[in-house]
């Protein structure tokens, strides 16, 4: 699965900032689903990540985004999923 993560809020590049600290092998959660990052590449304002779906046993194993980002993502369609 390929995830396109894009910050579209002017003056607030929270996702751009956060993506700088993510590395291959990290586990992220989006909409209560966990994904392990397989690769990260940066385009013009867009981070593209190849991920695989995973299950995690404890909260400590996953990196949770703040609820503010989740609500913004749902309203602004920051995340677009494409299955390959």
N, C-alpha and C positions, 0 to 999 in steps of 0.2 A: 504494500500500500504506500502511496506517496501523499505526504501532507504538505500543503502550501500554507505557510504561516506568514501573514502580511499585516503590518501595522498601518491602518488607514486613518488614524486619528492625528490631526495636525497638532504639533507641539507636544505629543505624547507618544514617544517611540518605545513604549514599555516592552513590547515583544521583541523589537530589534535589540534592545539592551539585554533582555533575558537570553536571547539566542546566543549572545557572545559567550555565555557561561556554560552552555550545554555542550557536551562532548559525546562522541560515539560510545554507546553502551549505557548512557543515562536512560532512566525510565521516566516518562512524563505521563500525566493523566489529562485527558480531555473528555468532558462529558461522562465521567465515571468509567472510562475505558483506559487501560494502561498500554503504553507502547514503548518498546525499546528502540532507541535511535540506532540505525545502521549506518547512515551517512548524512552529512550536512553540507549543503552548498549554498552560496549566497549569490543572488542575482542583484538587479537594481531594486533595492528596497524590499526584496522578497527572499526569505530563507526557505529553501526546499529541503525537506528531510525524508529520507527513506526510512520507514519504521516497520516493525513487526509487532503484532498484538501479543501481549503477554499477560500472565496473571501474577499478582504479587501477594505475598502472605501477610506483610505488615505494612502499616502506614509509612514506616521509616524507609521502606524500599522504593517508594514512589515520590516524585517531586510534584507537589500540588500547586497549581496556579491559584492566585487569589480569586475569591468569588467575583470581585469587580471585573476581572478580565473575562471570566466565563460569561457574565451577563453581557458585556460589551461584544464578545465574540458572537453570541447568539443573535444579538440585534443587528450587528454590522457585517455578519458573514465573513469574519476574519479567517476562518478555517474552511478550506474546501478539500473534501476527500475525493480521491480518484483511485479506483481499484484497477490494478494491472495484472 
